[in-house]
Structures are given as structure tokens and as C-alpha cells.
Amino acid sequence: MDEADIANDRMMQDLEIRLAEQRAKMRPYGPELCRDCGDPMIELRRQLGLQVCVECARIIERAGRMFWRE
């Protein structure tokens, strides 16, 4: 490897680090605890930026269906 290859590798590493930092800032990330009941949130729901756990989401959806039924 010559100096140009070494410099290119360093620039690529720096670029990858900066891109990873920007992606982390852009990704919505939900709370550790459910907004409604306070139970721990599962990681996948947090990664999606959701605020309530699965059980609370079910309750909210059921209530919405009952409220909006004609």
C-alpha cells in the first residue's frame, strides 16, 4: 500500500463514522418505558419510535374501534 491508499482508507473510515452518527440522529427512538402504563418497551418498538407497549396499543385500538363504530 502506498500513501494514497492509506489516506483513502482513513478518509473512508472517517466518512463511515460520520454517516453512522448522522443515521443515529435521524432514527426516531422511543422511550424505555411505555407512555401509558410504565412497563418496559421492547427494543423493536423503541427502534420504530413508538411510545406505547403492545398491550396499551391494543387497548387504544379497541377503544378507537368502539368509539368510531356506527
Distance bins in CASP14 RR format, pairs under 12 A and 6 or more apart:
PFRMAT RR
TARGET T0000
AUTHOR 0000-0000-0000
RMODE 2
METHOD distances of the structure
MODEL  1
1 7 0 0 0 0 0 1 0 0 0 0 0
1 8 0 0 0 0 1 0 0 0 0 0 0
1 9 1 0 0 1 0 0 0 0 0 0 0
1 10 0 0 0 0 0 1 0 0 0 0 0
2 8 0 0 0 0 1 0 0 0 0 0 0
2 9 0 0 0 0 0 1 0 0 0 0 0
3 9 0 0 0 0 0 1 0 0 0 0 0
3 10 0 0 0 0 0 1 0 0 0 0 0
4 10 0 0 0 0 0 1 0 0 0 0 0
4 11 0 0 0 0 0 1 0 0 0 0 0
5 11 0 0 0 0 0 1 0 0 0 0 0
5 12 0 0 0 0 0 1 0 0 0 0 0
6 12 0 0 0 0 0 1 0 0 0 0 0
6 13 0 0 0 0 0 1 0 0 0 0 0
7 13 0 0 0 0 0 1 0 0 0 0 0
7 14 0 0 0 0 0 1 0 0 0 0 0
8 14 0 0 0 0 0 1 0 0 0 0 0
8 15 0 0 0 0 0 1 0 0 0 0 0
9 15 0 0 0 0 0 1 0 0 0 0 0
9 16 0 0 0 0 0 1 0 0 0 0 0
10 16 0 0 0 0 0 1 0 0 0 0 0
10 17 0 0 0 0 0 1 0 0 0 0 0
11 17 0 0 0 0 0 1 0 0 0 0 0
11 18 0 0 0 0 0 1 0 0 0 0 0
12 18 0 0 0 0 0 1 0 0 0 0 0
12 19 0 0 0 0 0 1 0 0 0 0 0
13 19 0 0 0 0 0 1 0 0 0 0 0
13 20 0 0 0 0 0 1 0 0 0 0 0
14 20 0 0 0 0 0 1 0 0 0 0 0
14 21 0 0 0 0 0 1 0 0 0 0 0
15 21 0 0 0 0 0 1 0 0 0 0 0
15 22 0 0 0 0 0 1 0 0 0 0 0
16 22 0 0 0 0 0 1 0 0 0 0 0
16 23 0 0 0 0 0 1 0 0 0 0 0
17 23 0 0 0 0 0 1 0 0 0 0 0
17 24 0 0 0 0 0 1 0 0 0 0 0
18 24 0 0 0 0 0 1 0 0 0 0 0
18 25 0 0 0 0 0 1 0 0 0 0 0
19 25 0 0 0 0 0 1 0 0 0 0 0
19 26 0 0 0 0 0 1 0 0 0 0 0
20 26 0 0 0 0 0 1 0 0 0 0 0
20 27 0 0 0 0 0 1 0 0 0 0 0
21 27 0 0 0 0 0 1 0 0 0 0 0
23 29 0 0 0 0 0 1 0 0 0 0 0
24 47 0 0 0 0 0 1 0 0 0 0 0
26 49 0 0 0 0 0 1 0 0 0 0 0
27 46 0 0 0 0 0 1 0 0 0 0 0
27 47 1 0 0 1 0 0 0 0 0 0 0
27 48 0 0 0 0 1 0 0 0 0 0 0
27 49 0 0 0 0 1 0 0 0 0 0 0
28 45 0 0 0 0 0 1 0 0 0 0 0
28 46 0 0 0 0 1 0 0 0 0 0 0
28 47 0 0 0 0 1 0 0 0 0 0 0
28 48 1 0 0 1 0 0 0 0 0 0 0
28 49 1 0 1 0 0 0 0 0 0 0 0
28 50 0 0 0 0 1 0 0 0 0 0 0
28 51 0 0 0 0 0 1 0 0 0 0 0
29 41 0 0 0 0 0 1 0 0 0 0 0
29 43 0 0 0 0 0 1 0 0 0 0 0
29 44 0 0 0 0 0 1 0 0 0 0 0
29 45 0 0 0 0 0 1 0 0 0 0 0
29 46 1 0 1 0 0 0 0 0 0 0 0
29 47 1 0 0 1 0 0 0 0 0 0 0
29 48 0 0 0 0 1 0 0 0 0 0 0
29 49 1 0 1 0 0 0 0 0 0 0 0
29 50 0 0 0 0 1 0 0 0 0 0 0
29 51 0 0 0 0 0 1 0 0 0 0 0
30 40 0 0 0 0 0 1 0 0 0 0 0
30 41 1 0 0 1 0 0 0 0 0 0 0
30 42 0 0 0 0 0 1 0 0 0 0 0
30 43 0 0 0 0 0 1 0 0 0 0 0
30 44 0 0 0 0 0 1 0 0 0 0 0
30 45 1 0 0 1 0 0 0 0 0 0 0
30 46 1 0 1 0 0 0 0 0 0 0 0
30 47 1 0 0 1 0 0 0 0 0 0 0
30 48 1 0 0 1 0 0 0 0 0 0 0
30 49 1 0 1 0 0 0 0 0 0 0 0
30 50 1 0 0 1 0 0 0 0 0 0 0
30 51 1 0 0 1 0 0 0 0 0 0 0
30 52 0 0 0 0 1 0 0 0 0 0 0
30 53 0 0 0 0 0 1 0 0 0 0 0
31 37 0 0 0 0 0 1 0 0 0 0 0
31 38 0 0 0 0 1 0 0 0 0 0 0
31 39 0 0 0 0 0 1 0 0 0 0 0
31 40 0 0 0 0 1 0 0 0 0 0 0
31 41 1 0 0 1 0 0 0 0 0 0 0
31 42 0 0 0 0 0 1 0 0 0 0 0
31 45 0 0 0 0 1 0 0 0 0 0 0
31 46 1 0 0 1 0 0 0 0 0 0 0
31 49 0 0 0 0 1 0 0 0 0 0 0
31 50 0 0 0 0 1 0 0 0 0 0 0
31 51 1 0 0 1 0 0 0 0 0 0 0
31 52 0 0 0 0 1 0 0 0 0 0 0
31 53 0 0 0 0 0 1 0 0 0 0 0
32 38 0 0 0 0 1 0 0 0 0 0 0
32 39 0 0 0 0 0 1 0 0 0 0 0
32 40 1 0 0 1 0 0 0 0 0 0 0
32 41 1 0 0 1 0 0 0 0 0 0 0
32 42 0 0 0 0 0 1 0 0 0 0 0
32 43 0 0 0 0 1 0 0 0 0 0 0
32 45 0 0 0 0 0 1 0 0 0 0 0
32 46 1 0 0 1 0 0 0 0 0 0 0
32 49 0 0 0 0 0 1 0 0 0 0 0
32 51 0 0 0 0 0 1 0 0 0 0 0
32 53 0 0 0 0 0 1 0 0 0 0 0
33 39 1 0 0 1 0 0 0 0 0 0 0
33 40 1 0 0 1 0 0 0 0 0 0 0
33 41 1 0 0 1 0 0 0 0 0 0 0
33 42 0 0 0 0 0 1 0 0 0 0 0
33 45 0 0 0 0 0 1 0 0 0 0 0
33 46 0 0 0 0 1 0 0 0 0 0 0
33 51 0 0 0 0 1 0 0 0 0 0 0
33 52 0 0 0 0 0 1 0 0 0 0 0
33 53 0 0 0 0 1 0 0 0 0 0 0
33 56 0 0 0 0 0 1 0 0 0 0 0
34 40 1 0 0 1 0 0 0 0 0 0 0
34 41 1 0 1 0 0 0 0 0 0 0 0
34 42 0 0 0 0 1 0 0 0 0 0 0
34 45 0 0 0 0 1 0 0 0 0 0 0
34 46 0 0 0 0 0 1 0 0 0 0 0
34 50 0 0 0 0 1 0 0 0 0 0 0
34 51 1 0 0 1 0 0 0 0 0 0 0
34 52 1 0 1 0 0 0 0 0 0 0 0
34 53 1 0 1 0 0 0 0 0 0 0 0
34 54 0 0 0 0 1 0 0 0 0 0 0
34 55 0 0 0 0 1 0 0 0 0 0 0
34 56 1 0 1 0 0 0 0 0 0 0 0
34 57 0 0 0 0 1 0 0 0 0 0 0
34 59 0 0 0 0 0 1 0 0 0 0 0
34 60 0 0 0 0 0 1 0 0 0 0 0
35 41 0 0 0 0 1 0 0 0 0 0 0
35 45 0 0 0 0 0 1 0 0 0 0 0
35 46 0 0 0 0 0 1 0 0 0 0 0
35 49 0 0 0 0 0 1 0 0 0 0 0
35 50 0 0 0 0 1 0 0 0 0 0 0
35 51 1 0 1 0 0 0 0 0 0 0 0
35 52 1 0 1 0 0 0 0 0 0 0 0
35 53 0 0 0 0 1 0 0 0 0 0 0
35 56 1 0 0 1 0 0 0 0 0 0 0
35 57 0 0 0 0 0 1 0 0 0 0 0
35 60 0 0 0 0 0 1 0 0 0 0 0
36 50 0 0 0 0 0 1 0 0 0 0 0
36 51 0 0 0 0 1 0 0 0 0 0 0
36 52 1 0 1 0 0 0 0 0 0 0 0
36 53 1 0 0 1 0 0 0 0 0 0 0
36 54 0 0 0 0 0 1 0 0 0 0 0
36 55 0 0 0 0 1 0 0 0 0 0 0
36 56 1 0 1 0 0 0 0 0 0 0 0
36 57 0 0 0 0 1 0 0 0 0 0 0
36 58 0 0 0 0 0 1 0 0 0 0 0
36 59 0 0 0 0 1 0 0 0 0 0 0
36 60 1 0 0 1 0 0 0 0 0 0 0
36 63 0 0 0 0 0 1 0 0 0 0 0
37 51 0 0 0 0 0 1 0 0 0 0 0
37 52 1 0 0 1 0 0 0 0 0 0 0
37 53 1 0 0 1 0 0 0 0 0 0 0
37 54 0 0 0 0 0 1 0 0 0 0 0
37 55 1 0 0 1 0 0 0 0 0 0 0
37 56 1 0 1 0 0 0 0 0 0 0 0
37 57 0 0 0 0 0 1 0 0 0 0 0
37 58 0 0 0 0 0 1 0 0 0 0 0
37 59 0 0 0 0 1 0 0 0 0 0 0
37 60 0 0 0 0 0 1 0 0 0 0 0
38 51 0 0 0 0 0 1 0 0 0 0 0
38 52 0 0 0 0 1 0 0 0 0 0 0
38 53 1 0 0 1 0 0 0 0 0 0 0
38 55 0 0 0 0 0 1 0 0 0 0 0
38 56 0 0 0 0 1 0 0 0 0 0 0
39 45 0 0 0 0 0 1 0 0 0 0 0
39 52 0 0 0 0 1 0 0 0 0 0 0
39 53 1 0 1 0 0 0 0 0 0 0 0
39 54 0 0 0 0 1 0 0 0 0 0 0
39 55 1 0 0 1 0 0 0 0 0 0 0
39 56 0 0 0 0 1 0 0 0 0 0 0
39 57 0 0 0 0 0 1 0 0 0 0 0
40 46 0 0 0 0 1 0 0 0 0 0 0
40 53 1 0 0 1 0 0 0 0 0 0 0
40 54 0 0 0 0 0 1 0 0 0 0 0
40 55 0 0 0 0 0 1 0 0 0 0 0
41 47 0 0 0 0 1 0 0 0 0 0 0
41 48 0 0 0 0 0 1 0 0 0 0 0
41 49 0 0 0 0 1 0 0 0 0 0 0
41 50 1 0 0 1 0 0 0 0 0 0 0
41 51 0 0 0 0 1 0 0 0 0 0 0
41 52 0 0 0 0 1 0 0 0 0 0 0
41 53 1 0 1 0 0 0 0 0 0 0 0
41 54 0 0 0 0 1 0 0 0 0 0 0
41 55 0 0 0 0 0 1 0 0 0 0 0
41 56 0 0 0 0 1 0 0 0 0 0 0
41 57 0 0 0 0 0 1 0 0 0 0 0
42 48 0 0 0 0 0 1 0 0 0 0 0
42 49 0 0 0 0 0 1 0 0 0 0 0
42 50 0 0 0 0 1 0 0 0 0 0 0
42 52 0 0 0 0 0 1 0 0 0 0 0
42 53 1 0 0 1 0 0 0 0 0 0 0
42 54 1 0 0 1 0 0 0 0 0 0 0
42 55 0 0 0 0 0 1 0 0 0 0 0
42 57 0 0 0 0 0 1 0 0 0 0 0
43 49 0 0 0 0 0 1 0 0 0 0 0
43 50 0 0 0 0 0 1 0 0 0 0 0
44 50 0 0 0 0 1 0 0 0 0 0 0
44 53 0 0 0 0 0 1 0 0 0 0 0
44 54 0 0 0 0 1 0 0 0 0 0 0
45 51 0 0 0 0 1 0 0 0 0 0 0
45 52 0 0 0 0 1 0 0 0 0 0 0
45 53 1 0 0 1 0 0 0 0 0 0 0
45 54 1 0 0 1 0 0 0 0 0 0 0
45 55 0 0 0 0 0 1 0 0 0 0 0
45 56 0 0 0 0 0 1 0 0 0 0 0
45 57 0 0 0 0 1 0 0 0 0 0 0
46 52 0 0 0 0 0 1 0 0 0 0 0
46 53 0 0 0 0 0 1 0 0 0 0 0
48 54 0 0 0 0 0 1 0 0 0 0 0
48 57 0 0 0 0 0 1 0 0 0 0 0
50 56 0 0 0 0 1 0 0 0 0 0 0
50 57 1 0 0 1 0 0 0 0 0 0 0
50 60 0 0 0 0 0 1 0 0 0 0 0
51 57 0 0 0 0 1 0 0 0 0 0 0
51 60 0 0 0 0 0 1 0 0 0 0 0
52 58 0 0 0 0 1 0 0 0 0 0 0
52 59 0 0 0 0 1 0 0 0 0 0 0
52 60 1 0 0 1 0 0 0 0 0 0 0
52 61 0 0 0 0 0 1 0 0 0 0 0
53 59 0 0 0 0 1 0 0 0 0 0 0
53 60 0 0 0 0 0 1 0 0 0 0 0
54 60 0 0 0 0 0 1 0 0 0 0 0
54 61 0 0 0 0 0 1 0 0 0 0 0
55 61 0 0 0 0 0 1 0 0 0 0 0
55 62 0 0 0 0 0 1 0 0 0 0 0
56 62 0 0 0 0 0 1 0 0 0 0 0
56 63 0 0 0 0 0 1 0 0 0 0 0
57 63 0 0 0 0 0 1 0 0 0 0 0
57 64 0 0 0 0 0 1 0 0 0 0 0
58 64 0 0 0 0 0 1 0 0 0 0 0
58 65 0 0 0 0 0 1 0 0 0 0 0
59 65 0 0 0 0 0 1 0 0 0 0 0
59 66 0 0 0 0 0 1 0 0 0 0 0
60 66 0 0 0 0 0 1 0 0 0 0 0
60 67 0 0 0 0 0 1 0 0 0 0 0
61 67 0 0 0 0 0 1 0 0 0 0 0
61 68 0 0 0 0 0 1 0 0 0 0 0
62 68 0 0 0 0 0 1 0 0 0 0 0
62 69 0 0 0 0 0 1 0 0 0 0 0
63 69 0 0 0 0 0 1 0 0 0 0 0
END
